[in-house]
Amino acid sequence: MDRAQKAAMVEWIGGVFDKNAVVVVANGGLSVAEMSELRGELRKAGANMKVVKNRLARIAISGKPSEKIADLFRGPTAIAYSEDPVAAAKAVDSYAKKNPKLAILGGAMGEETLDDAGVKALAAMPSREELLASIVQTIMSPAANLVGAVTAPGAQIAGVLETLEKREAA
């Protein structure tokens, strides 16, 4: 990697930390097949992963709020990132449970730094889609109750009329 490529990589890594809601740092000691499988799971979740050079990553985050996690960049290191605050954390945590070779080291969420427990807590949170579904359900519940309350008297009158009709017929 020549100097220009290194400069481009430093700029790219810095952009990842600036543009994404969450960046998870993991020990990337996986085989090529395992890394491909993990990347596939991350893509399904709307996240990405890249193995990075530690020195370039430390240079890229120097002077940024996420500089506190510079100590995590030791050994084979990969960063998983996503715009959705929980997508990358969920996918990496899920894969780490299946494959003990993958160790979550920590991460950054905006200006907050996360240790491995913080990333796991973030992974336990509901996803954006789950939160939106919950909000829609909460909004729709009173409307459904209102419809039931408005139509209930009509249903009761129909039941009374049906009973009277049966009595007359008998």
C-alpha positions as CSV (number, residue, x, y, z in Angstrom):
1,M,0.0,0.0,0.0
2,D,1.6,3.3,-1.1
3,R,1.3,6.6,0.7
4,A,-1.7,7.8,-1.4
5,Q,-3.6,4.6,-0.7
6,K,-2.9,4.9,3.0
7,A,-4.1,8.5,3.0
8,A,-7.3,7.5,1.2
9,M,-7.9,4.6,3.7
10,V,-7.4,7.0,6.7
11,E,-9.9,9.4,5.1
12,W,-12.4,6.5,4.5
13,I,-12.1,5.2,8.1
14,G,-12.6,8.7,9.4
15,G,-15.7,9.0,7.3
16,V,-17.0,5.7,8.6
17,F,-16.8,7.0,12.1
18,D,-18.4,10.4,11.1
19,K,-21.3,9.1,8.9
20,N,-22.5,6.0,10.7
21,A,-24.6,5.8,13.9
22,V,-22.6,3.0,15.3
23,V,-19.2,1.4,14.7
24,V,-18.4,-1.9,16.4
25,V,-14.8,-3.0,16.7
26,A,-14.2,-6.7,16.8
27,N,-11.2,-9.0,16.8
28,G,-11.2,-10.3,13.3
29,G,-9.4,-13.6,13.8
30,L,-11.8,-15.5,11.5
31,S,-11.1,-17.6,8.4
32,V,-12.0,-16.2,5.0
33,A,-15.1,-18.4,4.9
34,E,-16.2,-17.3,8.3
35,M,-15.6,-13.6,7.5
36,S,-17.6,-14.0,4.3
37,E,-20.5,-15.6,6.2
38,L,-20.4,-12.7,8.8
39,R,-20.3,-10.1,6.0
40,G,-23.4,-11.7,4.4
41,E,-25.3,-11.6,7.7
42,L,-24.2,-7.9,8.2
43,R,-25.5,-7.0,4.7
44,K,-28.8,-8.7,5.4
45,A,-29.1,-6.5,8.5
46,G,-28.1,-3.3,6.6
47,A,-24.6,-3.1,7.9
48,N,-21.0,-3.6,6.6
49,M,-17.7,-4.8,7.8
50,K,-14.1,-4.0,6.9
51,V,-10.8,-5.3,8.2
52,V,-8.6,-2.3,8.9
53,K,-5.0,-1.6,9.6
54,N,-4.7,-0.7,13.2
55,R,-2.2,2.2,12.7
56,L,-4.4,3.8,10.0
57,A,-7.5,3.4,12.1
58,R,-5.8,5.1,15.1
59,I,-4.6,8.0,12.8
60,A,-8.2,8.3,11.3
61,I,-9.9,8.7,14.7
62,S,-7.3,10.9,16.3
63,G,-8.9,14.2,17.3
64,K,-12.4,12.8,17.0
65,P,-14.8,12.0,19.8
66,S,-14.2,8.3,19.2
67,E,-10.5,8.7,19.8
68,K,-11.0,7.0,23.2
69,I,-11.4,3.6,21.5
70,A,-7.9,3.8,19.9
71,D,-6.7,1.2,22.4
72,L,-9.0,-1.4,20.8
73,F,-7.0,-1.4,17.6
74,R,-4.5,-4.2,18.4
75,G,-4.1,-7.5,16.5
76,P,-6.4,-8.5,13.6
77,T,-9.2,-5.9,13.8
78,A,-12.4,-5.3,11.9
79,I,-15.0,-2.6,12.1
80,A,-18.7,-3.2,11.5
81,Y,-20.8,-0.1,10.9
82,S,-24.3,0.9,10.1
83,E,-26.5,3.9,9.9
84,D,-29.1,2.1,12.0
85,P,-27.9,2.3,15.6
86,V,-28.5,-1.4,16.4
87,A,-28.1,-3.2,13.1
88,A,-24.3,-3.7,13.2
89,A,-24.3,-4.5,16.9
90,K,-27.1,-7.1,16.6
91,A,-25.4,-8.8,13.6
92,V,-22.0,-9.0,15.2
93,D,-23.3,-10.1,18.6
94,S,-25.4,-12.8,16.9
95,Y,-22.4,-14.1,15.0
96,A,-20.2,-13.9,18.0
97,K,-22.6,-16.2,19.9
98,K,-22.3,-18.8,17.1
99,N,-18.5,-18.4,16.6
100,P,-16.4,-17.9,19.7
101,K,-13.4,-16.8,17.6
102,L,-15.1,-13.5,17.0
103,A,-14.6,-11.2,20.1
104,I,-16.4,-7.9,20.4
105,L,-13.9,-5.4,21.7
106,G,-16.1,-2.3,21.9
107,G,-17.3,0.5,19.7
108,A,-18.5,4.0,19.2
109,M,-21.9,5.4,18.9
110,G,-21.7,9.1,17.9
111,E,-19.7,10.7,20.7
112,E,-20.2,7.8,23.1
113,T,-17.7,5.1,23.5
114,L,-18.9,1.5,24.1
115,D,-17.1,-1.4,25.8
116,D,-18.1,-5.0,24.8
117,A,-20.9,-5.0,27.4
118,G,-22.2,-1.7,25.9
119,V,-22.2,-3.2,22.4
120,K,-24.1,-6.3,23.7
121,A,-26.6,-4.0,25.5
122,L,-27.1,-2.1,22.2
123,A,-27.6,-5.4,20.4
124,A,-30.4,-6.3,22.9
125,M,-32.4,-3.2,22.0
126,P,-35.2,-3.5,19.4
127,S,-34.4,-2.5,15.9
128,R,-35.7,0.6,14.2
129,E,-38.4,-1.4,12.4
130,E,-39.5,-3.1,15.6
131,L,-39.8,0.4,17.3
132,L,-41.8,1.8,14.4
133,A,-44.2,-1.2,14.5
134,S,-44.6,-0.7,18.2
135,I,-45.4,3.0,17.7
136,V,-47.9,2.3,15.0
137,Q,-49.6,-0.4,17.2
138,T,-49.8,2.1,20.1
139,I,-51.3,4.8,17.8
140,M,-53.8,2.3,16.2
141,S,-55.0,0.8,19.4
142,P,-57.2,3.7,20.6
143,A,-58.7,3.9,17.1
144,A,-59.6,0.2,17.1
145,N,-61.2,0.6,20.5
146,L,-63.2,3.6,19.3
147,V,-64.5,1.7,16.3
148,G,-65.5,-1.2,18.6
149,A,-67.3,1.2,20.9
150,V,-69.1,2.9,18.1
151,T,-70.2,-0.3,16.4
152,A,-71.1,-2.1,19.7
153,P,-74.6,-0.5,20.2
154,G,-75.6,-1.4,16.6
155,A,-74.5,-5.0,17.1
156,Q,-76.5,-5.1,20.3
157,I,-79.6,-3.7,18.7
158,A,-79.2,-6.3,15.9
159,G,-79.0,-9.0,18.5
160,V,-82.1,-7.9,20.2
161,L,-84.0,-7.6,16.9
162,E,-82.9,-11.1,16.0
163,T,-84.1,-12.5,19.3
164,L,-87.5,-10.8,19.0
165,E,-87.8,-12.2,15.4
166,K,-87.1,-15.7,16.7
167,R,-89.7,-15.3,19.4
168,E,-92.3,-14.2,16.9
169,A,-91.5,-17.0,14.6
170,A,-91.9,-19.6,17.4
